[in-house]
Amino acid sequence: MLYCFFLRLAAVSAIFIFVVPAQAQTDTGSSSVQKQQSDSSIPRLNNLNQPATTVDEWMSQIAQTSVVQITGVRLNAAAAGLEIVLETVAELSIPKTYVVDNALIADIPNAVVIPLSGFQQENPAEGIASVSVTNLPNNFVRVAITGLDAPPIADVRPDTQGLVLSVAVEPEDETIEIVVTGEQEEGYQVPDTSVGTRTDTPLRDIPQSIQVVPQQVLRDQQVTRLEDALRNVPGVNQAFNFGPINTFTIRGFDATATNLLRDGLIDPLAGEVTEISSVEQVEVLKGPASVLFGLGSPGGVINIVSKRPLSEPFFAIDATVGSYSFYRGAVDLSGSLDDSDTVLYRLNTAYRNSGSFIDFYNSEFFNISPVVSVAIGERTDLILEGEYIRTRDSYASGVPVIGSVLSNPNGEVSRNSNFGEPSDEFEQTITRLGYQLEHKFSDNWLLRNAFRFTFRDYSDQLTIPSSLEADNQTFNRTDREYELENSNYILTTNVVGNFSTGSIQHQLLLGFDLNRLENLSPRYIEREAAPINIFNPVYGQPPEPIITFESNDRSVTNSLGIYLQDQVTLTDSLKFLLGVRFDTFDRKYADFTNNTESSGSDSAFSPRIGIVYQPNPIISLYASYTSSFTPPNGTFFFDVDSSLEPERGTQYEIGVKADLSDRLSATLAFYDLTRTNVLVDDPDNSGFQIQVGEQNSQGIELNLAGEILPGWNIYAGYAYTDARITEDTTFIAGSRLPNSAEHSFNLWTIYEIQQGEWQGLGAGIGLFFVGDRAGDLDNTYDVPSYFRTDAAIFYNQDRFRVALNFKNLFDINYFESALNSNRVYYGQPFTVQGTVSWQF
């Protein structure tokens, strides 16, 4: 254990030893000021430079430092567009450029523009809306060049007169190329998304809380699994951990299979294999979303966005080694397949082999994800995509509640304990094939069509603990053999049009979805397994030969949804979002063991209305009402009762979205979410259920994301979630819903030095707090709160990057989730992972 102590000490020390002094050197930016004070004596107050109190004094101090004054800004017409000349008397550093919406941004370090009010000119050239040069804190100058329809491109070069930016507007035929997620660095702030409206819409114009975990956060945290990405989203808690399979709660309610999306299409298997080597970003839409995606639980949806082909050649290799025999390699390739750049490709592949802190647990993962995009003429784009995933995992049983969360007179159960068998294993393969087609009829109307087929072949042989005997030592177990095949077909088509009625602007969305979700279990058997002593386990005892339960069944859900949405802009500051969807679905269940069948069908309307008021360009005030529905028992069921109605969800939400700067934004949301038609036991007829149950979740969520200063990024959030049973025949009204923390908080902040000899060195710190959670619906016990600290140290140099990531830095004992009244899962202890990355 001594090496763990030194690793944690090294991580904390490096953050302060390397980054803080380097930051101090960077911020000072001047050796002449430092030389005014003696190295051998402490300076007196009257010897220190006093702060400027007038503009003349401030100018004098600037002149004595290495900060370069930009004394003039000239705009010269050029054949390709525009030349911006920053006139100086000394050399400026060459800045990096990035894109925000239609603006090209360049932040120049160690500079100040004179006069202090900066420079701005509207419509300086064709295709360019404005050019501005402004002062930022810490002696940075920002040059912002905003295009009318698309961000300009610029070549930055030094000149005898100062610095020259040669600006051009890309030709119109290039602006209609496929929108490529990840082609341009967006940082920690993502300005727009399609998950909230199924159209590309700025987040500030959507009257619902949406959080996006972008690629840079995933990279900085070295995230390889979905649950680690969602740790950054307030109001999302882990509900179940089963090897590669994880489930979550959002705003207190389970995110079921149809609450998972892949590129905006329902994908019940998106959470089954949670490696994200081919993932660009993870989006979470909070609250009901049936108006957009059909049947689903009311908490929200998780959309996993895939990496797309890039027009410029891109080649990257990652190699990671970590604690508990963690080895992982990943390759990311992209570019053009022809000289005209009409056929682009992207290929992601990864392999991982890892152990665990849990006894005799091992995991192996492989995936390959090819994508090809084809520009068919000037107005039609086609994306062909596929994915193959294969996993093999041991079984992690969890530990009994008594002896971990609750005291056990016989002692405490170790967090590395596993009460399955060393031979337990499950394997699965997942195959995805699909396409996305987009055709533009004109600049204002387009047609989109997409199809995806997903197939999973799953099998396991497990020894599953059930209940603890009265002696608090003997854990009863069941031996299981299970085979499962999932076949999912998704087809969607919609039309998007922009038009006006007088002065009122509309963006209309009209479309339909066809879904078929099939679960076939050719084999499921249970036997009684030998019990095991949790303090003195003996493995290898054979199960009883008699089969206690056997089944062979199939369930199928077919659904059709037709939706209409209108995004109405009454004025620049007042916008409405109106939507309605009609779904019809039928379900069939066949029990081949008992030769029985059952079926049923139903339909549901799902409305949404929202209003956004923007009193100024920074603030958006919004309010919304939205709803959801899901069939009883979801889409994985073992019988169909045609007399039951769909469960319903309704939400009222108000909030504020603020762009604190062009690189930093925040959202504050208040919501009241109710789930009705919940199945509960019929008190008058034993063995039957009735739909009189109701559950409610009320809460507050705050999230902050973006760049505070050049090089300093933050991603933070807080959630207060009060999720409870309000009506039930079995459980007490007021009981908390399980695996939903009343208070949760996350903070991830990172700084990378922007200049000097330490340029490219950076460090980050992560704080994650999850409060007490109910372990079951009876509220018989609480899963304790925890406060986990993560950290990172990295170095970027051109196309080379090396990083060390530390998780659970102080090695706290904590519980990630509760399965039921009998079992809980420990969280990961202290681990370290080192990653080396090359880009070519």
N, C-alpha and C positions, 0 to 999 in steps of 0.2 A: 504493500500500500504506500510505501515511501515514495515511489515514482509518481503516484497520483498527486501527492502533496506538492512535489517539485514542479510538475506540469502546471498545476493550478497557480502556483506562485509565479512561475515564469510568464503565464498568460497575463496575470494582473500587472506584473512588473513591466512587461513590454509595452503595455498600453500607455503607462505613464512615463517610462524612461525614454521611449523612442518618439512617441507622437506628441506629447505635451511640450518637451523642449523644442522639437522641430517646428511645432505650430508657433511657439513663441518667437523663434527665429524668423519664420515666414511673416508673421504679423508685424514684427518690427521693421523688417525690410531695410535696415540701414545700419551699417557698421559705424558710421560717423557719429551717430547719436550715442551708441554704446561706448565709444572711446572717450566721451566727455567725462565719464566717471572712472575713478581709479579702481583698478582690480584689487588693490590691497586695502581699501577702506570702504566703509559704508557711507554712501552719499548723504549729505544733509539735505533737508527739505529745500533750503534756499539755493542749493546747487542743481536741483532738478529742473528740467524744462517745464515751464508752466503752460497750461493749456491756452490756446488762442482765445481771445475774447472779441476780436474784430476780424473782418475779412482780410485786412492788410496783414495782421499778425499770422493768420492762418496761411496766407499765401507765402509769407516769409518762411514759415516752418516747412511747408511743402518744398520750397526751393532748396532747403538744407538736407533733404533726404533723397533717397534713390527713386522716389515716386516720380514718374514721367508725366509732365504736363502735356495734355492735348490742347494746343492753343487755337486750333481751327479745324473746322469740318467742311470739306468741299465735295460737292456732287457734280461729277462730270459725265456727260452723255457718252455712251460707248456703243459700238456696233452690236454687241451682244446684249446690252441692257444699260448698266449703270456702273460707274466707278465711284467708290466712296474713299476719299483721301483724308486720313487723320494726320494733321500736321503737328509735328513735334520737333523738339530740339535734341532729343536723345532717342535711342532705339527702344521700341516697344517689344514685349514678348509676343510671339505668335500664338493667338488663342485657338482653342478648340471650338468647333461650332456644333450646335445641335438644333433640333426642330421642335417647336411647340405650336400645334395647330398649323396655321399658315405662316408662322413667323420663323425666320432663321435667326438664331441668337449666337452672339460671340461675346464671351466675358473675358476682358483683358485685365490681367493682374498688374499690380504696381503702377497704376495710372490714375489720373484725374483729369476731367474735362473742364476747361475754362471757357465761358463762365459756369458757375456751379449749377445753374438752371439747365444746362445741357443744350442739346440741339434736337430739333424735330422738324420734318418737312413732309407734308402730305402729297401723295400722287407725284413723286419725282420722275417717274418713268412709266411707260406702258407695262401693265401687269404688276406694278408695285404700288401698294396702298400707302405705305409710309416708311420713313427711315427715322430712327431716334437713336441718340447717343446720350446716355444718362449715367450719373454717378451712383455706385452702390457702396455699402459699408465696406470697411477694411481695404480701401484703395483699389476697388475694382471698377471698371467702366464697362457698361453693357451696350453693345450695338445690336439693335433689333431691326430687322428688315422684314416687313410684312407684305406678303403677296396678296393679290386680289382673290385668286382662286386656288392657289397652291403655294407652298413655301418656295422661295427662290433658292438658287444654288449660288455658291460664292467660292472664289479662289482668293486666299489671303496670302499676301507676300509683303516683305519689307521693301522700303523705298527710301531714297535719299531725303524725301520730304517727310517721311514718317512711316505709316502703314497704309496699304491699299487693299481694299476689298473689291474685287471685280465680280459684280452681281449680274446674274442672268436669270430669266424666267424660263422654266422648262417648256418646250413646245407642247401644244395642246394634245397631240397624240400620245405623249408620254404620261400626261396627267390622268389618263383613263386606264392606265395599266392596273393590274390586280393590286389591291391594297395589301401590302405585305407587313404583317405584324412582326416587329423585331428588326426591320430593315434600318430604322432610325432609332437612336438611343432616346428613350423617353424618361429614364431615371425612375425616381420613386413615385412620381405623380403621373397618372394616366388621365388625360383630359376627357376622353370619350370612350364609349363602349356601345355594343349592340345588344347586350343581354337584357337591358331594361325596356327596350322598345322593338327589338328585331330590326332596327335601322341604326345607322351610324349617327349617334346623338351625343352632344356634350353632356357629361354627367350633371352639370349644373342646371340643365334643362329638363331633367327627369325627376318627377315628384315622388321619389322612392329612394330609400337608402341602398346604395350599391358600393361595394368595396372591391378593389382590384389589387391583387398581389402581383406586381409586375416582375419581369424577367430579372431586373437588377437586384431586387430583394431576394429572389430565389438564388441568384448567383452569390451575393454577398453572404447569405446564411448557409450556402452550400446545401440547399434543400434538394433531397432526392426522393422524398415521399410526400404524398398529399397531406397527411396529418400535420407535418411540420410546416407546410405552406399555410394551412388553415389556422395554425396557432397564432398567426398575425391578425386574425379577423375577430374583433370583439363580438360576443354573442354566439359564437360557434364553439361547441364543446365536443370532445371525443366521447362517444357512447359505447363503443365496442372495439376491441382490438383482437383480431384473430389472424395472426401471421400477416400476410399481405392485405387482408381484408379489414377495412375500418368503416365504421358508421359514425354519424355525427348528429348532434342536435343543433338546430338553428332557432334562436328565440324561444327555446324550451321545447320544441317539437322535433320529433325524429325526421331526418332527411331520408325519405324512403327511396327506393330504386328509381322512381320517375322524377325525383328531385335532382337527379344527376344528369348533366348535359355534357356533350362533347361537341364543341364548335356550334353551340346553339341548338343541337338536336338531342332529344331524349336518348340517353344511353345508360340503362340500368347497371351495366358492368363497369361504368367509369370509375366507381369507387372500389371495385373488387381487386384490382391490381393497381397499387397506388404509387409506383415509380413514375417519375415525371421527366424522364430524359428527353422526350419529344414534345414537351409542353412549353409554350411561350409565357403564359400567365394564367392565373386562377382568379375567377370572378365569382362574387357572391351577391346575389340579389336577395335582399331581406324582405320577408313577408310573402303572402300568396302570389302565385305567378300563373295560375291556370288560364288567365286571359291571354297569355302568350304561348304557353307550352302544353296546356291541357291538364290531365289528371296528375295530382301531386298534393303532398301535405302542405299545410299553411306556413311553415316556418321560413321557407325560402328555397332557392335553387343554387346549386354549385355548378358553374360552367367552366370546363377545362378547355382552354384555347390551345390549339396545336400550333407548332412552328410551321411557317409557310416558306416557299422558295424565295430567294433573294436574287435581285437582278445582277448584283456584283458578286464575283467569286468570294466564297467564304469557306474556310476549312479550319476546324477546331478539334483538338484532342484534349480530353481530360483524363487524368489518372489520380485516383484517390486511395489512400491507405489509412486505416483507422483502428481504433480499439476493437477488441473482441473479433479479431481476424477479419476485419472489414476490408474488402478489396473491390474496387469498381473502376471500370474503364468506359469511356463514352466517346463517340465520334460524331461530329456534326459537319456535314458537307452540303454546299449549295452553290448554285451558279447557273449558267446558261448552257443549253445543249445544242444551240445553233448560233450562227453568226448574227442573225437579226434579233436575238433576244426575245423571240416569241415563244420559245419552249424553255421553261426553267424547271429546276429540280431541287429537291432537298432530301437528304437521307440522314436519318438519325438512328444510331444503334448503340446499345449499351449492354454490358454484362456486369453482374454483381454476384459475389459470393461472400457471405458474411455469417459470423456466429452471433452470439448474444450473451447478455449477462444471465439469461435463463438457462438452467441446466439442459444439456444435450439438445439444444435448439440450433438449427442451421437453416440458412435460406439461400436459394440460388435463383437468379432472375436473368432472363435474356429477352431483348426486344429489338425489332428492326421496323422502322417506320419510313417508307418511301412516299414522297409526294411529288407530283409533276403538274405544273400549270402550263396551259396552252392558250395563247392569244389567237382566237379564231377570227381574223379580221380585226377591224378597229373597234367594234362594239360588243364583241362576244368573248368571254373568258371561261375556260373550263379547267377545273382542278380535279385530278384523279389522285386518290389517296388509299393507302393500305397500311395495315399494322399487324404484326405477328408478335405475340407475347407468350413466353413459356416460363412457368415458375414451379419450383419444388420447395416445399417448406416442411419443417418439423412442426410439432404442435406445442403451443404454449397454453397451459391449462388455466392460468390464473391461480390465485391462492384463496383459501377460505376466509370469509369475513371475520370469523372468530379465530383469533391468532394473528390478525394483521390490523384491520381497522378497529375491531373490538378485542378486548383482552381475553386471553385464554389462560386458565390456571396452570396449564402445562408448559407455557412458554410462548415465544413469538416465532412465527413462521418466517424463514428467510425469504428475502425478495427474489432470490435466484431459484427458488423451489419450483419444480415442475411435477405435477401429479398425474400426467399422462404416462405413456410408456416411451422408452427411447426409440422404439420402432415405429411410433406414430408418424404418419406423413400424409400430406395431401399434395396433389399435383393438378395443374390446370394449364390449358392453352386457350388463348383468345385470338381470334382472327377478325379483323375489321376490313371491309372493302366499301368504297363509296366514291361519290363524285359530287361536285358543286358546279353549277352552271349559272352564269349571269350574262344577260343580254340587255343592252341599253337601246331602247327604241329611239330615245332622244336624250337631250341633256336633262330632261325632267322626269322621264318614265323609264323604269327598268323592270325586268322579269328575272326572278331567281328560282332555281329548282335544285333540290338536293336529295340524294338517296344514300342510305348506309345500311349495310348488312353486318351484323355482329353475331359471332358464334363462339360459345365457350364449351369446352369439354373438361369437366371437373370430376375428380374422384378423391376419396379420402378413406383412411382406416385409422380411427382415433379411439382413444380411451378417455372418456369425458367424465370428470367428477360431477356428482350431483348434490348430495347432502352430507352433512357432518353428523355423526352419531352423537348420542348424549354424553359419551366419554370425552368429547372434544378432541379426539385423536383419529378416529377412524373415518376416512373419507370414502363414501360409497361411489362406485363408478359404473359407467355403462360402456360397453364395447360397441362401436358403430362402424358399419361399412356403407358407403354412400357413393352413388354415381349420379351425375346431373349433367344435362345438356340444356343450354340456353340458346334460343334462336330469336333474334330481334330484327325486325324490318321497319325502317323509318323512311317515309317519303314526304317531302314538303314542297310546296310551290306557293309563291306569293308575288304580288305586283306592288311596287312602290312608285308613287307619283307625287310630284310637286306642282301645285297650281294655286291660284288666288281667286277669291271672290271679292271683288272690289279691293279694299286695302288689307283684307284679311288673308294671311298666308296659310296654306294647308300642306301637310305631308301625309298622304294617305297610304295605308297598308291594308291590303286585302289578300287573304290566302287560305290555304287548307293544309292539314296534316293528316297523314294516314300512318297508324302505328299497329304493329302486330308483335306481341310479346309472348313467347312460348317457353314454358319450363317443363322439361321431360325428365323424370327420374326413373330409369329402368331398374334401379336396384337400391333399396334402402332396408337394412336389417339392423336390429339391436339384439345384443346378448347381455347378460349380466356379467360384469367384469369383477375380478377380485378386488375387494376394498384395499385401501392403502393407508398406512399410518403416516400422518403428516409430519411427525417428528422423527420417525425411523422408517423411511420408505423402503420397501423391498419390491424391486421391479422384476418383470419377466414371468409373472404368474399368468397362466393361460386363462382365457375367459370360459364361462360355462358353454357347453356345446348347444344347449337348447336356445332356439331363437324366440325371444319374447315379443318382438314386433317386427312386421315386415310390410313393405308397401311398394307399389309400382304404379305411378300415376303421371298425369299430364294436366297442366293448366294453361289456358290460352286466353289472352285479352286482346280484342280488336277494338280500335277506336278511330273515330273520324272527328276532326275538329275544324270548324270554319270560323275565321276571325276577321274582324274589321277594326281598324284603329285610325284615328285622325289626330295628328299633332297640329294644333291650331295656334297660330301666332296672331293675336289681336293687335298688339303693339310690340315694340322692341322690349318692353318691360313686362308684358302680361301674356302668358301662354297657358293653353289648356291641353290636357291629354285625355282623350276619350277613347274607350275601347270596349268591345263586347265580343264574346266567343260562345259558340254553341258546340257542345260535344255530345256525341252519342257513342256508346260503347256496349259491347256484349262480352260475356265471360263464359267459358266452358271448362268444366272439370270432369276428368275421367279417372276413376279408380279401377285400374286393371286387376288389382288383387281381389277385390270384392265384386268386380263386374258391375259397377254402378256409375251413373253419370248425373250431372246437374248443370244447369245453365241459367242465365239471366241476362237482362239488358236494362239499360237506363240511359238517361240523358241529363244534361245540366247546362245552365246558362252561367257565364262568369263575366260580370261587368267590372269596369275600372273607370274611375274619373279622378283627375288630378289637376291642380292649378299651381302655376309657378309665377311668382311676382318678383321682379328684379328691380328694386328701387335705384340701383346703380350697377355698374359693370362688375362689381366685386361680390355683391350679396345676392343670393337667391333664397326667397322664402317660399315654402311649398306646403301643400296639404293634399292628401289623397285618400281615396277609398278603393279597396281592391278585395277580391274574393278568390276562393279556391274550392276544389272538390276532389275527392278521391273515392274509388269504390271501397266498400267495407272490406277490411283485411288486405287492401292494396292489390298489387298485381301478382303476388306470390301467395297462393291460397290453396286450401285443401277441401273446399266445398263452396257451393254457390247457393245462397238463399235469395231467391228472386223477390222476396217481400221487403228486403232491406233497401233503404235509400242511400245515396252517396253521403259520406261525411262532408261537411262544409266548413270552410274557414272564411272569416271576414276580418278585415283590418282597417283601422283608422290610423293615419300617421300624419304628423306635422313635423317640420324640420327647417333647418337653415343650412345652406351650403355657401361657403365663403372661399373665394380665391384670394388668399392672403398675399400672394404675389403671383407672378406668372409661372412660378415653379413650386408653389406651396398652396395646398388646399385643405379644407376641413369640412366635416359634415357633423351636424348635431341633429339627432332624430328622437322623437317621442312617439310611442306607438301603443295601441291597444288591440290585441289580437285574440280572437275567440274561435275555438274549434267546437262544433256542434255535431249532433247525430252520432256521438261516440257510442260504440257497442259496450253495454254493461250487462251483468248478470240479471236475469229476470227474478225478482224476489218471490214471485208467485208461482213460477214454474221452474223447478230445478233442472239444470242442464240446458236451459234456453237463454237467449240474450235478447235485449231490447235496446232501442236507440234513443236513450234519454240522457246519456252522459254529455257533460260539457266541461271544457277546460279553457283556461284563460291565461294569457301572458301579457303583462304590461311592463314597459321598460324604457330606458334611455340609453342611447348609444352615441358615442363621440369617437371620431377617428380623424387623424391628422397625417398627411403624407406629402412628401416633397423635399425640396432643397431649401434649407434655411439660409446658408451662404454657400458660395462656390466650394464644392468638395465636402460639405457637411449636409448629410441627408438624415431624414427621420421618418419613421413609420410607426405610428402609435395609435392606441385605441383604448376605450373604456366602455364597459357594458354593465348596466344594472338590469337584471332580468328577474321578474317576479312571476314565475310560471306555476300555476296551481290547478288542482281539480276544483271545479265549482259545483258540479252536480254528479252524483254517482250513487249506485245502490250497494256497492261493496266497500269502496274506499271512502274515507272521511273527507268531506268537503273542506278545502283549505290545505290539503296535503300537497306538498311540492312535487312537481314532475321530476323524475329521476334524471341524473347526469346533466343538470342545468344549474350552473353556478349563479347565485344571486349577484355576486360581484366578480368581474374579471377585468384584467388590465394587461396590456402588452405595450412594450416600448422597445424599439430597435433603432439605434442611431449609430451612424458610422461617419468617420472623417477620413478623407484622403488628401494628403499634402499636395498642393497644386504647383509648387515651384521650388527651386533650389536643389541642393544636393540630395535632399530627402524626398524629392518629387516621386509620387507613385506609392509611397509607403502609407498605409492606413490601418485603422483599427476600429472595431465596433463593439458595442455592448448591447446585450438584450436582456430585458427583464420581463418575466411572464408570471402573472399572479392569477390563480383560479381559486375562487372561494369554495366554501362548503357546498356539497351537492348531495341531494337525497339519493340513497342507493337503490331504492325500489319505490313502487307506488304506495306501499304500506307505510313508508317513511320509518322503517324499523331501525335504520342506522343512517348516518351521514358519512359520506366520503370526505376526509379532511381536506382543508385548503392547502395550497402549496405556493411557494414563491421560488421560481427557478431563474437562475442567472446563466446566460450564454455569453460568449465573447468570440472575437475573431481578430486575427492579425493577417495582413496581406501586403503584397508588393506587386505593383503593376509596372512593367517596363516594356513599352511598345506593344508587341503582340504576345508577350510572356507574362504569366501571372502565377504566383505561388501564394497559397493561403493555408492558415491553420485555423480551424474552427473548434471551439470548446463548447460542449453542451453539458448543462448541469454542473457548472464550474465548481460549486461548493459541495457537490455530491450529497444533496439532500435526499432523504427517503420520502417519496410521495406516490400517490395513487393517480393513475391516468384516467381510469374509468371503472364503473361497476357493471357487471353483467346482470346480476339478479340478487336475490337475498342471500345467496351462498358464496358467490365468487366475485373477486375484484382483481384488477390488474395493476401491478406496480409500474411506475414510470422509469425511464431510462436513467441509470446512474451516470457518474462523470464519464464522458467519452471525449476523445480528441480525434479529429480527422484532418489529414494533410492532403491538399490537392495541388497538382501542378497542371497548368493549362497552357497550351500553345495555340495561336491562331496564325494561319498562313494566308 
